[in-house]
Amino acid sequence: MQLTFLGAAGEVTGSSYLIETGTVKFLVDCGMFQGGREADRKNRTAFKFDPKTIDFVLLTHAHIDHSGLLPRLSAWGFRGPVYCTTATADLLHVMLKDSAYIQEKEIEWRNKSRRRSRFPQDLAPLYTVTQAEALLKQLHRIDYDIEITPHPTIRCCFRDAGHILGSSIIEVWIKQSAGQKKIVFSGDLGQPGHPVVRDPAIIRQTDVLLIESTYGNRLHRNMRDTLDELVHAINDTLIQKGGNVIIPAFTVGRTQDILFLLVDLHRQGRLGDMEIYVDSPMARAATEITLQHLSLLDQESANALQWINDSARKPRIHFVQDTEESMQLNDIKRGIIIISASGMCDAGRIKHHLKYNLGRPECSILITGFQAARTLGRRLVDGARQVNILGQEVRVRATIHTIGGLSAHADQADLLAWLGHFQKMPEKIYVVHGEISNSTALVNAIQQKLNWTASIPEYLSVATL
């Protein structure tokens, strides 16, 4: 049996793993590479196999760096089922069509530029909206904690990963002539005590483990201090400075987290009246989907929703749909909170809001999630004094707040605590989904704290199990 690391090996994005047993061939995740020019080349050459030969796909969750190449896989000949949780399937109906629309529009813009430069041939998008819609018909909805058999030699179970709505840890049992082998794919593990979603499920045994390491080199600020910083940043900007608060946020997960926290802090009297604009049609759809899966939410979120339903005094939340209304927000110079995608500031409406607010010292930018290398968000976190946005050089005069305690990813201590529930060391531990420095730090911590051995696979490397 062979395991090939097709992405998220020595980097965060592009999660995809190919398992070949001799009788079955399947993928766990089929994610898009994100950040920098190299990402486009990797996405266009991602399939080191014939998609027609893949029997099925197991999907940990809906984020594009885990699901974003599924429509391309289908367009290139994959006809099998994609197994995922019901909530993940609901989110994919929004996210993959939106991703395809972005692909089409970006290629349309690039081709116009190429024609002006007299390039002879147009580029094609990674996939189209029509191809994304075709892939959605291949989704098979699975409930948590229910064992399935996608192939006579394969058993699987999806456990709650506590990362975003519908996110999963996937347990896979593979029957072979020499006996049974178990592989656990952690997916993206959430932070215990994180708002909205439940804590990650405990796993006690496996032969082979793939564990994420997005924040494998650090500890998050505790939630109390995080909320103090959030309250200070908002009150200082809106009340003292008279500016706007701009929050780049992933439309699925982070936007809903922030909305819950703002409502809850207002309920506690720590934040006053607020005008909150959620400038992302997809974020509205994702929020509506979240409300359709109340059984998956933690108790604090359920209490907050009940308060919203019962209370007359609550923040005013506006979901912005059309582009004209989005553009009108740029005329508002003070007193509003804008939550907009993309979470890494590299695409979408957030770039316009940064263009109009980043150069104003009375404004604040709240970075609340992971910023991959080479993204605009990462440059802001790293202290850039000037950035290029939509072809224009913009001086960075606004205050940049990095509020790491809101991360939907487990930190090093959380990852070690989750590993600590295993009854014995797995035969193989592969540390994935992290920049090399972060993965290395987690490998070292596993060795020092647990006295276990772990390794970092290289991109496209093959492990024989």
C-alpha positions as CSV (number, residue, x, y, z in Angstrom):
1,M,0.0,0.0,0.0
2,Q,1.3,3.4,-0.9
3,L,0.5,6.9,0.3
4,T,1.4,9.9,-1.9
5,F,1.6,13.4,-0.5
6,L,0.1,15.5,-3.3
7,G,-0.1,18.8,-1.3
8,A,0.1,20.4,2.1
9,A,3.6,18.8,2.6
10,G,6.0,21.5,3.8
11,E,3.2,24.1,3.2
12,V,-0.3,24.9,4.3
13,T,-2.4,24.7,1.2
14,G,-3.2,22.1,-1.4
15,S,-4.2,19.3,0.9
16,S,-4.5,16.0,-1.0
17,Y,-3.4,12.5,-0.3
18,L,-3.5,9.5,-2.7
19,I,-3.9,6.0,-1.2
20,E,-3.3,3.0,-3.5
21,T,-3.7,-0.6,-2.1
22,G,-3.5,-2.6,-5.4
23,T,-7.3,-3.1,-5.4
24,V,-8.5,0.4,-4.7
25,K,-7.3,3.9,-5.3
26,F,-8.8,6.9,-3.5
27,L,-8.0,10.5,-2.4
28,V,-8.4,12.1,0.9
29,D,-9.1,15.8,0.1
30,C,-8.5,17.5,-3.2
31,G,-7.5,21.0,-2.3
32,M,-6.4,24.1,-4.2
33,F,-2.9,25.6,-3.7
34,Q,-3.2,29.3,-2.6
35,G,-0.7,32.2,-2.3
36,G,1.8,33.4,-4.8
37,R,2.5,32.8,-8.5
38,E,3.6,29.2,-8.0
39,A,0.1,28.2,-6.8
40,D,-1.4,28.6,-10.2
41,R,1.2,26.3,-11.8
42,K,0.7,23.7,-9.0
43,N,-3.1,23.8,-9.4
44,R,-2.8,23.2,-13.2
45,T,-0.4,20.3,-12.8
46,A,-1.8,18.9,-9.5
47,F,-3.0,15.5,-10.8
48,K,0.0,13.1,-11.0
49,F,-2.5,10.3,-11.8
50,D,-5.4,9.6,-14.2
51,P,-8.5,11.0,-12.5
52,K,-10.5,8.3,-14.2
53,T,-8.8,5.7,-12.0
54,I,-9.8,7.2,-8.7
55,D,-12.5,5.1,-7.1
56,F,-13.8,7.7,-4.5
57,V,-12.8,10.8,-2.5
58,L,-13.0,11.3,1.3
59,L,-13.3,15.0,2.1
60,T,-12.4,16.4,5.5
61,H,-14.2,19.8,5.1
62,A,-15.3,22.5,2.8
63,H,-12.4,25.0,2.9
64,I,-11.0,25.6,-0.6
65,D,-7.5,24.5,0.3
66,H,-9.0,21.1,0.9
67,S,-11.9,20.9,-1.6
68,G,-11.0,23.5,-4.3
69,L,-9.8,21.1,-7.1
70,L,-12.7,18.7,-6.9
71,P,-14.5,20.2,-9.9
72,R,-11.3,20.0,-11.9
73,L,-10.9,16.3,-10.9
74,S,-14.5,15.7,-12.1
75,A,-13.9,17.6,-15.4
76,W,-10.9,15.5,-16.1
77,G,-12.8,12.2,-15.8
78,F,-13.4,11.3,-12.1
79,R,-16.9,9.8,-11.9
80,G,-16.9,8.3,-8.4
81,P,-18.5,9.5,-5.2
82,V,-17.2,12.2,-2.9
83,Y,-18.0,11.3,0.8
84,C,-18.4,14.2,3.2
85,T,-20.6,15.4,6.1
86,T,-24.0,16.8,5.3
87,A,-23.0,20.3,6.5
88,T,-19.9,20.1,4.3
89,A,-22.0,19.2,1.3
90,D,-24.3,22.2,2.0
91,L,-21.3,24.5,2.2
92,L,-19.8,23.1,-1.0
93,H,-22.9,24.0,-3.0
94,V,-22.0,27.7,-2.2
95,M,-18.2,27.6,-2.1
96,L,-17.3,25.6,-5.2
97,K,-19.7,27.6,-7.5
98,D,-18.3,30.8,-6.0
99,S,-14.7,29.5,-6.6
100,A,-15.6,28.6,-10.2
101,Y,-17.0,32.1,-10.8
102,I,-13.8,33.6,-9.5
103,Q,-11.8,31.4,-11.7
104,E,-13.8,32.4,-14.8
105,K,-13.6,36.2,-14.0
106,E,-9.9,36.2,-13.2
107,I,-9.1,34.3,-16.4
108,E,-11.4,36.7,-18.4
109,W,-9.3,39.6,-17.0
110,R,-6.0,37.9,-17.6
111,N,-6.9,37.1,-21.2
112,K,-7.9,40.7,-21.9
113,S,-4.4,41.7,-20.6
114,R,-2.7,39.0,-22.7
115,R,-4.5,40.1,-25.9
116,R,-3.3,43.7,-25.3
117,S,0.2,42.2,-25.1
118,R,-0.4,40.1,-28.2
119,F,-0.1,36.7,-26.6
120,P,-1.4,34.2,-29.2
121,Q,-3.5,31.9,-27.0
122,D,-6.1,32.5,-24.3
123,L,-5.8,30.8,-20.9
124,A,-8.6,28.5,-19.6
125,P,-10.0,28.7,-16.1
126,L,-9.1,25.8,-13.7
127,Y,-12.8,24.9,-14.0
128,T,-16.1,26.6,-14.8
129,V,-19.4,27.1,-12.9
130,T,-20.9,24.3,-15.0
131,Q,-18.1,21.9,-14.1
132,A,-18.5,22.8,-10.4
133,E,-22.3,22.1,-10.6
134,A,-21.5,18.7,-12.2
135,L,-19.2,17.7,-9.3
136,L,-21.8,18.7,-6.8
137,K,-24.0,15.8,-8.1
138,Q,-21.2,13.4,-7.0
139,L,-21.4,14.3,-3.3
140,H,-22.6,11.6,-0.8
141,R,-23.7,13.0,2.5
142,I,-22.5,11.2,5.7
143,D,-23.4,11.7,9.3
144,Y,-20.8,11.9,12.0
145,D,-19.9,8.7,13.9
146,I,-21.6,6.4,11.3
147,E,-19.3,3.8,9.7
148,I,-19.4,3.5,5.9
149,T,-17.9,1.1,3.4
150,P,-17.0,2.9,0.2
151,H,-15.3,-0.3,-1.1
152,P,-15.4,-3.9,0.1
153,T,-11.8,-3.5,1.6
154,I,-12.3,0.0,3.1
155,R,-14.2,1.2,6.2
156,C,-14.4,4.9,7.2
157,C,-15.8,7.0,10.0
158,F,-16.1,10.8,10.1
159,R,-15.6,12.4,13.5
160,D,-16.1,16.1,14.4
161,A,-12.8,18.0,14.0
162,G,-14.2,21.2,15.7
163,H,-12.6,23.4,13.0
164,I,-15.6,24.7,11.0
165,L,-19.1,23.6,10.5
166,G,-19.1,20.0,9.2
167,S,-15.3,19.6,9.5
168,S,-14.0,16.0,10.1
169,I,-11.3,13.8,11.3
170,I,-11.5,10.7,9.1
171,E,-10.7,7.2,10.4
172,V,-9.9,4.7,7.6
173,W,-9.5,1.0,8.0
174,I,-7.9,-0.8,5.1
175,K,-8.2,-4.6,4.7
176,Q,-5.2,-6.3,3.1
177,S,-4.0,-9.9,2.8
178,A,-1.5,-9.3,5.6
179,G,-4.2,-7.9,7.9
180,Q,-5.9,-4.6,8.6
181,K,-4.2,-1.2,8.6
182,K,-5.8,1.9,10.2
183,I,-5.0,5.5,9.0
184,V,-6.3,8.6,10.6
185,F,-6.4,11.9,8.8
186,S,-6.7,14.8,11.3
187,G,-7.9,17.3,8.7
188,D,-7.8,20.7,10.2
189,L,-8.2,20.4,14.0
190,G,-10.1,23.1,15.8
191,Q,-9.1,25.0,19.0
192,P,-10.9,23.6,22.1
193,G,-13.3,26.2,23.5
194,H,-13.6,28.0,20.1
195,P,-16.9,29.7,19.4
196,V,-19.7,28.2,17.4
197,V,-18.4,24.6,16.8
198,R,-17.8,21.8,19.2
199,D,-14.4,20.6,20.4
200,P,-12.5,18.1,18.3
201,A,-13.3,14.4,18.9
202,I,-10.8,12.2,20.7
203,I,-9.2,9.4,18.8
204,R,-7.4,6.7,20.8
205,Q,-5.7,4.4,18.3
206,T,-4.2,4.2,14.8
207,D,-1.4,2.6,12.9
208,V,-0.7,5.7,10.7
209,L,-1.5,9.3,11.5
210,L,-1.4,12.5,9.4
211,I,-1.7,15.5,11.6
212,E,-1.9,19.1,10.7
213,S,0.6,21.7,11.9
214,T,-0.7,25.1,10.8
215,Y,0.2,26.6,14.2
216,G,2.6,23.8,15.3
217,N,5.2,26.3,16.4
218,R,3.3,28.6,18.7
219,L,0.6,29.0,21.4
220,H,-2.5,31.1,20.8
221,R,-3.3,33.9,23.1
222,N,-5.9,32.7,25.6
223,M,-9.5,33.6,24.9
224,R,-9.8,36.1,27.7
225,D,-6.9,38.2,26.5
226,T,-8.1,37.8,22.9
227,L,-11.5,39.2,23.7
228,D,-9.9,42.1,25.6
229,E,-7.8,43.0,22.6
230,L,-10.8,42.7,20.3
231,V,-12.9,45.0,22.5
232,H,-10.0,47.5,22.8
233,A,-9.4,47.6,19.0
234,I,-13.1,48.1,18.2
235,N,-13.8,50.7,20.9
236,D,-10.6,52.6,20.2
237,T,-11.3,52.8,16.5
238,L,-15.0,53.5,16.5
239,I,-15.2,55.7,19.6
240,Q,-11.8,57.3,20.2
241,K,-10.4,57.7,16.7
242,G,-13.6,57.9,14.7
243,G,-12.6,55.5,12.0
244,N,-13.7,52.2,10.5
245,V,-12.8,48.6,11.5
246,I,-12.0,46.3,8.6
247,I,-11.9,42.6,9.3
248,P,-10.7,40.2,6.5
249,A,-12.4,36.9,7.2
250,F,-12.9,33.6,5.6
251,T,-16.6,33.4,4.6
252,V,-17.1,30.0,6.1
253,G,-16.2,29.6,9.8
254,R,-14.4,32.9,10.7
255,T,-17.2,35.2,9.6
256,Q,-19.7,33.3,11.8
257,D,-17.3,33.2,14.7
258,I,-16.8,37.0,14.6
259,L,-20.5,37.7,14.3
260,F,-21.2,35.5,17.3
261,L,-18.4,37.2,19.4
262,L,-19.6,40.7,18.5
263,V,-23.1,39.8,19.4
264,D,-22.0,38.2,22.7
265,L,-19.7,41.1,23.7
266,H,-22.6,43.5,23.0
267,R,-24.9,41.3,25.2
268,Q,-22.3,41.5,28.0
269,G,-22.2,45.3,27.6
270,R,-18.5,45.4,26.5
271,L,-19.3,46.7,23.1
272,G,-21.9,49.4,22.4
273,D,-24.2,49.9,19.4
274,M,-22.6,48.7,16.2
275,E,-23.2,48.9,12.5
276,I,-21.8,45.7,11.1
277,Y,-21.6,45.1,7.4
278,V,-20.9,41.6,6.1
279,D,-19.8,42.3,2.6
280,S,-19.9,38.8,1.0
281,P,-22.9,37.1,-0.6
282,M,-21.2,33.8,0.1
283,A,-20.9,34.7,3.8
284,R,-24.6,35.3,4.0
285,A,-25.3,31.9,2.5
286,A,-22.8,30.2,4.8
287,T,-24.4,31.9,7.8
288,E,-27.8,30.7,6.7
289,I,-26.4,27.1,6.3
290,T,-24.9,27.4,9.8
291,L,-28.3,28.2,11.2
292,Q,-29.7,25.1,9.5
293,H,-27.4,22.9,11.5
294,L,-28.0,24.0,15.1
295,S,-27.4,20.5,16.4
296,L,-23.7,20.9,15.5
297,L,-23.2,24.2,17.4
298,D,-21.8,24.5,20.9
299,Q,-24.0,25.5,23.8
300,E,-22.7,29.1,24.0
301,S,-23.6,29.7,20.4
302,A,-27.1,28.3,21.0
303,N,-27.6,30.6,24.0
304,A,-26.5,33.6,21.9
305,L,-28.9,32.7,19.1
306,Q,-31.7,32.5,21.6
307,W,-30.8,35.9,23.0
308,I,-30.8,37.4,19.5
309,N,-34.3,36.0,18.9
310,D,-35.6,37.4,22.2
311,S,-33.8,40.7,22.5
312,A,-34.8,44.1,21.0
313,R,-31.4,45.6,21.7
314,K,-28.9,43.9,19.4
315,P,-26.2,45.0,16.9
316,R,-27.4,46.0,13.5
317,I,-26.0,43.4,11.0
318,H,-26.3,44.1,7.3
319,F,-25.5,41.5,4.7
320,V,-24.3,43.2,1.6
321,Q,-25.2,41.5,-1.6
322,D,-24.7,43.5,-4.8
323,T,-21.5,45.3,-5.8
324,E,-23.1,48.7,-5.9
325,E,-24.0,48.5,-2.3
326,S,-20.5,47.2,-1.5
327,M,-18.9,50.2,-3.3
328,Q,-21.1,52.6,-1.4
329,L,-19.5,51.4,1.9
330,N,-16.3,53.1,0.7
331,D,-18.1,56.5,1.1
332,I,-18.6,55.8,4.8
333,K,-15.6,57.3,6.6
334,R,-16.3,56.4,10.3
335,G,-18.3,54.3,12.7
336,I,-18.7,51.0,10.9
337,I,-17.3,47.4,11.0
338,I,-16.8,45.7,7.7
339,I,-16.3,41.9,7.6
340,S,-15.3,40.8,4.1
341,A,-13.6,38.1,2.1
342,S,-11.0,36.9,1.3
343,G,-9.5,36.0,4.7
344,M,-6.0,36.4,3.4
345,C,-6.8,39.7,1.6
346,D,-5.7,38.3,-1.8
347,A,-9.0,38.4,-3.7
348,G,-12.6,39.6,-3.5
349,R,-14.2,42.7,-2.0
350,I,-11.8,43.0,0.9
351,K,-9.2,44.5,-1.4
352,H,-11.4,47.5,-2.2
353,H,-12.1,48.1,1.5
354,L,-8.4,47.9,2.3
355,K,-7.7,50.3,-0.6
356,Y,-10.0,52.9,0.9
357,N,-9.2,52.4,4.6
358,L,-5.6,51.1,4.9
359,G,-4.1,54.6,4.3
360,R,-6.1,56.2,7.1
361,P,-4.5,56.3,10.6
362,E,-7.9,56.5,12.3
363,C,-8.9,53.1,10.9
364,S,-7.9,49.6,12.1
365,I,-7.4,46.3,10.3
366,L,-8.2,43.2,12.4
367,I,-6.3,40.1,11.2
368,T,-8.1,37.1,12.8
369,G,-6.9,34.1,10.9
370,F,-3.9,32.4,9.3
371,Q,-2.1,34.3,6.6
372,A,-0.2,32.1,4.1
373,A,3.2,33.1,2.8
374,R,3.2,35.6,-0.1
375,T,-0.4,36.7,0.5
376,L,-1.3,40.4,1.0
377,G,-2.6,39.6,4.5
378,R,0.8,38.1,5.4
379,R,2.6,41.2,4.2
380,L,0.4,43.4,6.4
381,V,1.1,41.1,9.4
382,D,4.8,41.2,8.7
383,G,4.8,45.0,8.9
384,A,4.8,46.2,5.3
385,R,4.7,50.0,5.1
386,Q,3.3,50.1,1.5
387,V,1.4,47.5,-0.5
388,N,0.0,47.3,-4.0
389,I,-3.7,46.9,-4.1
390,L,-5.6,46.7,-7.5
391,G,-2.6,48.2,-9.3
392,Q,-2.3,51.1,-6.8
393,E,0.4,51.7,-4.2
394,V,-1.2,52.2,-0.8
395,R,0.7,53.5,2.3
396,V,-0.1,51.5,5.4
397,R,-1.2,54.0,8.0
398,A,-4.1,52.1,9.7
399,T,-3.4,50.1,12.8
400,I,-2.9,46.4,12.1
401,H,-4.2,44.2,14.9
402,T,-3.2,40.5,14.8
403,I,-5.7,38.7,17.0
404,G,-4.4,35.1,16.9
405,G,-6.6,33.7,19.7
406,L,-9.5,33.5,17.3
407,S,-7.8,31.0,15.1
408,A,-9.9,28.0,14.1
409,H,-6.8,25.9,14.2
410,A,-5.4,24.1,17.3
411,D,-2.1,25.5,18.5
412,Q,1.0,23.4,19.6
413,A,-0.4,22.7,23.1
414,D,-3.8,21.7,21.7
415,L,-2.2,19.4,19.1
416,L,0.0,17.7,21.8
417,A,-3.1,17.4,24.1
418,W,-5.1,15.7,21.2
419,L,-2.2,13.4,20.5
420,G,-2.0,12.6,24.2
421,H,-5.3,10.7,24.0
422,F,-3.7,8.0,21.9
423,Q,-3.2,4.8,23.9
424,K,0.2,4.2,22.2
425,M,2.4,5.8,19.6
426,P,1.3,5.2,16.0
427,E,3.7,3.3,13.8
428,K,4.0,6.3,11.5
429,I,3.2,10.0,12.2
430,Y,3.3,12.4,9.3
431,V,3.2,16.1,10.1
432,V,1.5,18.0,7.3
433,H,-0.4,21.2,6.5
434,G,2.1,23.6,7.9
435,E,4.9,25.9,6.7
436,I,8.2,24.0,7.2
437,S,9.2,25.9,10.3
438,N,5.9,25.2,11.9
439,S,5.9,21.5,11.0
440,T,9.5,21.2,12.3
441,A,8.6,22.8,15.6
442,L,5.7,20.3,16.1
443,V,7.9,17.3,15.2
444,N,10.4,18.5,17.8
445,A,7.7,19.0,20.4
446,I,6.3,15.5,19.8
447,Q,9.7,14.1,20.3
448,Q,10.4,16.1,23.5
449,K,7.0,15.9,25.1
450,L,5.7,12.5,24.1
451,N,9.0,10.8,23.2
452,W,7.4,9.8,19.8
453,T,8.9,9.9,16.4
454,A,7.3,12.0,13.6
455,S,8.4,13.1,10.2
456,I,7.6,15.8,7.6
457,P,6.8,14.3,4.1
458,E,8.1,16.1,1.1
459,Y,5.8,17.3,-1.7
460,L,5.0,14.4,-4.0
461,S,6.9,11.9,-1.9
462,V,5.6,8.4,-1.6
463,A,5.4,6.3,1.6
464,T,5.1,2.6,1.6
465,L,2.9,1.4,4.4
